[in-house]
């Protein structure tokens, strides 16, 4: 689904991402895990061209992402950030309708899809005319995901999506959202520094350090066969539960 080859990003004298290569399968949840500054968010943002690479290639379904305009590419991908990334002056209904309107959906299609997503994400329709400041953190995150999923994108990118939530709400919301059949059928790339989150959600984890992938594989493989001392220490340093 996504092929990344020798991806590099330099900011003046700093190399943020250093010759990263990986393939992400259709329907897979791949987690980019690592400490702050390891290059995981920069890697994610190069997939939808919010950041342009210095060198290397990214292909989605065999097509180089540079062969299409950035805005058009981003409309075909879901993108979820911390606290939902909602515009404060957009109501819930307006937020969910943003991309469908841009790609030419009819009002009837938008209303139907909005109602469908509100039901799936356990959001009461009484929230449709409310604004982000009137929502709880968990509700904002659900609305952010609804907006990302509105046009059935084949790929959804998530950058620390649960980082603004308290620990209890964070666990509850992420389990609820990743339990959705719709998300299970989508290719998801998720950035986090939270080991528990990675172990719970990932089909595979790509653990990054200093702009490079130091190990990639299923969660259990990283736990039982760490490739380096860094991998062992990173995973052992934090309390975690077994992958579910």
C-alpha positions in Angstrom: 0.0 0.0 0.0 2.7 2.4 1.0 6.4 2.0 -0.1 9.0 4.3 1.4 12.5 4.1 -0.1 15.6 5.8 1.2 13.6 8.7 2.6 15.8 11.5 4.0 15.0 15.0 5.4 17.6 17.5 6.3 16.9 20.9 8.0 20.0 22.9 7.3 22.8 20.9 9.1 20.4 18.6 11.0 19.3 15.3 9.5 15.8 14.6 10.9 15.2 11.4 8.8 18.1 9.4 7.6 17.5 7.0 4.7 14.4 5.3 6.0 12.9 2.5 4.0 9.8 0.4 4.8 6.7 -1.0 3.2 3.3 -0.7 4.9 0.6 -3.3 3.9 -2.9 -2.6 3.0 -5.2 -2.6 6.1 -2.2 -2.6 8.5 -1.7 -0.4 11.5 2.0 0.5 11.6 3.2 2.5 14.6 6.2 4.8 14.4 7.5 4.7 17.9 10.4 6.6 19.5 11.5 9.5 21.7 10.9 13.2 20.8 13.1 14.3 18.0 13.7 10.8 16.5 12.1 11.7 13.2 8.8 9.9 13.5 6.5 12.9 13.0 8.7 14.2 10.1 8.4 10.8 8.4 4.6 10.8 8.8 4.3 14.3 7.4 6.3 13.4 4.4 3.7 10.7 3.5 1.1 13.4 2.9 3.6 16.1 1.8 3.1 18.4 4.7 6.9 18.2 4.7 8.8 17.7 1.4 11.7 15.1 1.6 15.2 16.1 0.8 15.6 12.8 -1.1 14.0 9.4 -1.4 10.6 8.2 -2.6 7.1 7.5 -1.2 4.7 5.5 -3.3 1.0 4.8 -2.5 -0.5 2.0 -4.6 2.6 2.3 -6.8 2.2 6.0 -7.5 4.8 8.5 -6.4 3.2 11.1 -4.1 5.1 13.8 -5.9 3.1 13.1 -9.1 0.0 14.8 -7.6 -0.5 18.2 -6.0 -0.2 18.2 -2.2 -3.7 19.5 -1.4 -5.3 16.8 -3.7 -3.1 14.1 -2.1 -4.1 15.2 1.4 -7.8 15.1 0.6 -7.5 11.4 -0.2 -5.9 10.7 3.2 -7.3 11.0 6.7 -5.2 13.0 9.1 -5.7 13.1 12.8 -3.6 15.1 15.3 -3.6 15.8 19.0 -7.0 17.0 20.4 -8.6 16.3 17.0 -7.1 19.3 15.3 -10.5 21.0 14.9 -11.0 24.6 13.7 -12.5 26.5 16.6 -15.0 28.3 14.4 -16.3 25.1 12.7 -19.3 23.3 14.2 -19.1 19.5 14.5 -21.3 19.2 11.4 -19.1 21.6 9.4 -15.9 19.9 10.5 -17.0 16.4 9.3 -18.3 17.9 6.0 -15.0 19.7 5.2 -13.4 17.2 2.9 -16.7 15.8 1.4 -17.6 19.4 0.3 -14.1 19.9 -1.2 -14.4 16.7 -3.3 -17.9 17.5 -4.5 -20.3 15.4 -2.4 -24.0 16.3 -2.4 -25.7 17.7 0.7 -27.6 14.4 1.0 -24.5 12.3 0.8 -22.8 14.5 3.5 -25.8 14.3 5.8 -26.0 10.5 5.5 -22.3 10.0 6.1 -22.2 12.4 9.0 -25.1 10.6 10.7 -23.4 7.2 10.0 -20.2 8.4 11.6 -21.9 10.0 14.6 -23.6 6.6 15.3 -20.4 4.6 14.8 -18.4 6.9 17.1 -21.1 7.0 19.8 -21.6 10.8 19.4 -25.1 12.1 20.0 -26.5 14.1 17.1 -27.2 16.9 19.6 -23.5 17.8 19.3 -23.7 18.6 15.5 -24.2 22.3 16.1 -21.6 22.6 18.9 -18.1 23.9 18.6 -14.8 22.4 19.8 -14.7 24.5 22.9 -18.1 23.0 24.0 -16.8 19.4 23.7 -14.9 17.1 26.0 -11.4 16.0 25.0 -12.7 12.5 24.1 -15.5 14.0 22.0 -13.1 16.3 20.1 -10.9 13.3 19.3 -13.9 11.3 18.0 -15.0 14.2 15.9 -11.4 14.5 14.5 -11.5 10.9 13.5 -15.0 11.3 12.0 -13.6 14.2 9.9 -10.6 12.0 8.8 -12.8 9.0 7.9 -15.6 11.0 6.1 -14.7 10.2 2.5 -13.6 6.6 3.2 -9.9 7.3 2.7 -7.7 4.2 2.1 -5.0 5.7 4.4 -5.3 7.5 7.7 -2.3 9.2 9.3 -2.3 9.9 13.1 0.2 12.1 14.9 0.0 11.6 18.7 -3.8 11.5 18.4 -4.5 10.7 22.1 -1.8 12.9 23.6 -4.1 15.6 25.0 -6.3 13.1 26.8 -6.0 12.1 30.5 -4.8 8.5 30.9 -8.2 7.0 31.6 -9.9 8.7 28.7 -7.0 7.9 26.5 -7.2 4.2 27.0 -11.0 4.1 26.6 -11.1 6.2 23.5 -8.2 4.5 21.7 -9.7 1.0 22.3 -13.1 2.2 21.2 -11.8 3.9 18.0 -9.5 1.0 17.0 -12.3 -1.4 17.6 -14.2 0.1 14.7 -14.5 -2.2 11.7 -14.1 0.8 9.4 -10.7 1.6 10.9 -9.6 -2.1 10.8 -10.1 -2.0 7.1 -8.0 1.1 6.7 -4.2 1.4 6.4 -3.2 3.4 9.5 0.2 5.0 10.3 0.3 6.2 13.9 3.0 8.2 15.6 3.5 7.9 19.4 6.1 7.9 22.1 3.8 5.7 24.3 5.0 2.1 24.5 1.7 0.9 25.9 -0.2 2.5 23.0 2.2 1.0 20.4 2.0 -2.5 21.9 -1.8 -2.3 22.1 -2.6 -0.9 18.7 0.2 -2.0 16.3 0.3 -4.8 13.8 3.9 -3.8 13.4 6.1 -1.3 15.3 8.9 0.7 13.6 11.1 1.9 16.5 13.1 5.0 15.5 16.2 6.6 17.0 18.2 9.6 15.5 16.3 9.6 12.3 16.6 5.9 11.5 14.5 2.7 12.1 16.5 0.6 14.5 14.0 -2.3 14.4 10.7 -3.1 12.7 8.4 -6.0 13.4 5.3 -7.2 15.4 5.2 -6.0 19.0 6.0 -9.4 20.4 9.1 -9.7 18.3 10.5 -6.4 19.6 9.8 -7.5 23.1 11.3 -11.0 22.9 14.0 -10.4 20.4 15.3 -6.8 20.6 17.8 -6.0 17.9 19.9 -3.6 20.0 20.4 -2.4 23.5 18.5 0.7 22.6 15.4 -1.3 21.7 15.6 -3.4 24.9 16.1 -0.4 27.1 13.3 1.7 25.4 10.8 -1.1 25.8 11.9 -2.2 29.3 12.2 1.3 30.6 8.4 1.9 30.6 5.6 -0.2 32.2 3.5 -2.0 29.6 0.9 -4.6 29.1 1.3 -7.5 26.7 0.0 -6.9 23.1 -3.7 -7.7 22.8 
